[in-house]
Amino acid sequence: MSAKHPPGWHPLLVATASIGIANSVVFSLLSNLQDRYGFGDAGLSLIAGSGFLVGLIGQLLLAPFADRGHSKVLLLAGLGLAVVGSIAFALSGSLLTLVASRCVVGLSNSLFMPAARAIAVSVSPNNVAQRLGTMSGVELAGFVTGPVIGGFLVGPFGLKVPFLVAGAFALVAALMLAPRALPQPPIDTVQRLAFDLLRLPRVRSGVLMSMALFLPVGFYDATLDRYLTDLGASDVLIGLSFLAYGIPFALLATTGGRLSDRSGALRVALIASIAVAPLTGIYGFVAVPMVIVLLSAVEGCVQALGVPASQSMVAQAAPPGRAAAAQGLAGSGNLLIGAVTAYSAGSMYEHWGSEWMFTAAGSGVVLFAGLSLWQSRAGADREGTRALTPTP
C-alpha cells in the first residue's frame, strides 16, 4: 500500500466532497425558503442549528464504531443519509419538514467524516497533517460548491432541483466507493465512547483549537445569506461568496497541512486563529457585498493553514486505536459550538445588528484559542513532570 495514494483514496475524496455538497446546498437558499414559507429569522437559526445538533450527537455516539472495524459501513451509511436528506429537502413544504431534512443531512456528515479522517490518519505515521489537509480541502471544496449549485440553479429551476442535484452527487459517490477496498484504522477492542479522551490535556487543546476555528461557521451558515440579501446581493453573488472562501482553502489546505507537519501544529493553528478573529469581526461593518466576497477569500487562505493544524493536534494527541473517536470528539465540539452560534445568530442579527453579532463571533475565536493554548501548556507540564519522576 502506498502511503501517498492508499487503496480507494481518490473515491474517498470524491465521496468527501459529495457529503460537503449535500450539507451546504441549503445555505444559499435560506432566504428563498424563508420568503416561500414565511417563517421568521429564528427559523433560519433553527434550520442551520439543527443539523449541527444532530451531527454532534452522531459524532459522539457513532464515530467510535469506526475504531471497532466498521469504518466503511459508516462511510456508506453517511452517503445514504445524504441522499435521503437531500430528497427530503426537495419534498419539504414547511419549516418543520425543512428542519427534519436538515437533521438527516447533518447526521450523514457525522457518520462519514470521523471515519474518513481516521482512515487518513491510519495510512502512515508520516505527513498526517498533510493528508488531513487534503481531505479538509476536498471537504470544504464540496461544502462551498453546494451553495454555488443552489445559487445558480434556484433561479431557472426552482427550489427542488438544487437539492436533487446534491443528492445525485452523493448517490454517485456511494456507487464509486462501495466496491473499493479501504485501509482499516487500528481497532479498539474496548466498547466505549469518546468522553474519556477529554482527560488528556493535549486532546482538550486540539478540540478547543478546532472549535475556535469553527466558531464563525454557525454565524455564517445562519445569517450570511440573509445579511448579503439585505445588502442587495443576488443569489449568484451569495453563492460566489461561499466559493470565494472555498477555492483558496481547497488549493492551500494540503500546503497548510505540510506546513503544520514541518513547523508544529499548535504554532500554525494559533497564528491562524489570531488572524481569523479580526477578519470575522470586520464582516459586520462592511456594506458592500463584493468586499465581503473578497474578505471571504482572505479568510479561506488563513483557515487552510489552521484547520489541518487543529486536526493534526487531535491526531497527535489520540492514543493508538482511538483515531476516529478523537476526530469525532473534535467534530462534536465543532458541531456543539456551531449549533449554539447558529441557534443564536438569527436573533442576534435581528436585535443586535451585524456589527455586534460578528464582533461577538471574533471574540469567541480569541477565547477558545486562548483556552487551547492553556491546555496545551498544561499537557506539556504534565508530560514534563512524568519525565522527571524517577521510576521505582
Helices and strands as residue ranges (DSSP letters): H 9-24, G 25-28, H 30-37, H 41-62, G 63-68, H 71-91, H 95-122, H 128-157, H 160-177, G 195-199, H 201-230, H 235-263, H 265-282, G 283-285, H 289-317, H 323-351, H 354-388
